Amino acid sequence: MSGKKMHSWRHAVALAVTFVLVTQPQLLLADEIVRTPAAKRSLDRPHDIVLAEGGLLVGQLVDEKGAALPMAPISLRMVGQRVTKTTTDQNGRFQVKSLRGGVYQIAAVGHDGIYRLWAPQTAPPAAQEKLTMVSRNEIVRGQYCPPPSNPLAAAGQFIVEHPILTASVVAAAIAIPLALDDDDSVPPPATP
């Protein structure tokens, strides 16, 4: 094989290897996600709450035993942006005025939920007039994530979590052998 053909062949192999190293792990991870049963996937369904006149949200924060949580901070977000922040009173109650209908993330100590707030006379019949949030102050000391069932998925997870490191390793694996074998500067042998 001539030097030029060999050089082009090496480039083709390097590109194919790079393609496999980059795309295969994502495909394996996607397969793991698709195979996860729906029962294991936690999808938060928004709870419907009807606002009082003037866009007033009325709510209360209680613990698991039903006791009010006084002076607790409450945060309302819409599309990731904080809309407002308030604090519960001595009875764990809070009010937020001038809200518009829409989907909000409402967070408090030990509680984080998705709520669909409705303007008056537009809410579905099942919507509640008052928001009651239950704070679950669970102590979490660590997380356990079982290993993926596919051993190649673990490598794929590493690649997804560290794309710059992976790209650097792949680039080095391609560039170093090409640089070491670059013999284009050697003149052809002289004929006698």
N, C-alpha and C positions, 0 to 999 in steps of 0.2 A: 504494500500500500504506500502511495506517495505521501510525503510529509503534509501537503496541503489537505489531502483527503482525510488523513489521520486527525489533523487539527480540527477540521469541520465535524468529523465523526465524534470527537471528544466533546465538542460544544453541544451537539445534539443530545448526547448521553447526559451531560451535565444539566441541560434544560429539562430533560425527561425526569431525572432524579429530583430536581428541585420541585417540579410540578407535583410529583407523587408525595414528597415530604410535606408540602404545604397543603394540598387539598385532601389527602387521605384522612388525616386526623379530624378535620372538620366534618367529613362525611360520616366517620365512625361516631363522633359525638352527636351528630344530628340523628343517627339511627338510635342511639341510646335514649335520646329525648323522646322520640316518637314512640318507642316501646314502653315508656313509663306509663303505667295505668292511670286513667283519669282520676281515680280515687287518691292517688299519691300526689297529684298536682294540686296545689292549693290556689284556687281561683276565688278571689274575694268578690262576691256579688255585692253591689252597692245596696245599702238600706235606704228606703224611701222615707223622707221626712218632709212634712209640709211646713213652710214658713208662715208665721203670723203676719198680719198687716204690717207694711213698712219693711218687709224683709227680715223680720225678727226671728232668730233661732233661739229656742228655749231648750236648755238641757241640764242634765245632772250627772256628776261623776261619783260613782260608788265603788266600794271594794267588792270582793267576791261574797262577803257576808251581808252586803246591802247597806253598810255604814257609809255615810257621806264622807267625801274626801275634801276638807276645806283647804282653801288657798293653793290649789293645784293649778299649774299653768295649762292652758288649752291653746292649741295652735290649729288654725285652719289654713289649708293650702289648696290651690287650684292650679292644675297643670304645673306642679312643682314649685310654684311661686307662693310665698306666704301672703295670704290675704289679710289676716288679722291675728292678733293674739289677745287672750283675755285670761282671767283668773277666776276660779270658783269662789263663791262666798262661803260663809261659815257652815251652810247646809249643803255644800257641794254643788250648788246650782250656779248656772252661768247663763248670760244672754249676750247675743251678738246682733247688732242692728245693721240695717241697710245692706243685707246680702241679696244677691240675685240668685235665681234658680240655676242649677248646674251640679256637676259632680265635684265633690270636695273630699280631701283627705283631712280627717280630723284626728289629731293626736293629743294624748295626755299621758300622764305618768302611768305606765303599764297598759296603755291602750293605744291602738292605731287602727283606724278603720276608714272605709270608703263609704261615703254617703251621697245620695242623690237628693238635693234640696229642691223643693218645688215651690213655685209662687202660689199664693192663695187661689183657690178655685181651679187649679190646673193639676193638682196631685191625683194619683190613682187612689181608689177607695182604700187600699191596704196601707197607705202611707200613715205614719205616726205623727201626732202633733207635737210630741216632746221627745227629745233625744236622751236616752239613758245609756251611758257608757259604763262598762264594768272594767275596773282596773285589775289586771292580773299581774301582781308583782312576783313573778316567778324568778327564782335565782337560777341563772344559767351559768354553769362553770366551764362549759366547753361544748363543742359540737362534734357529733359523730357523723361522718359521711361514709357510707359503705363504699368499698372499692368498686369500680365499674366491673360489670360482668365480662367485658371484653378487655383483655390485657393491652391491646393496642390503643384503647380509648384513654388509658392513663397517660400514654405518651402524647396522645392528641390533646388531652387536657393541659399538659405542660406547654405544648406548643401554642395553644390558644391563650394561656395565661402569660406567656413570655414571648410575644411575637418578635420583638427587637432582638432578643438573644438568639432566638431560632434563626432569624434572617441572617444575623451575623455569622453564626456557625455554618449555615448553608453557603453563604458568600465566601467564607474562608475555605471551605471544603472544595469549592470550585476554583477560586482564584489561585490558591497556593500551588496545586499541581500544574495549572496552566502556566504560572510564572516560572516554575522550576523547569518545565519542559519546553519553554519557549526557546527554540533553537533557530529562529529566523535570522539571527544576526551572524550565524556561522556561514562563511562563504562556502560555496560548493567545492568539492575537491578539484584540484587542477588536473587536467589531462596531460599526459606526457607527450 
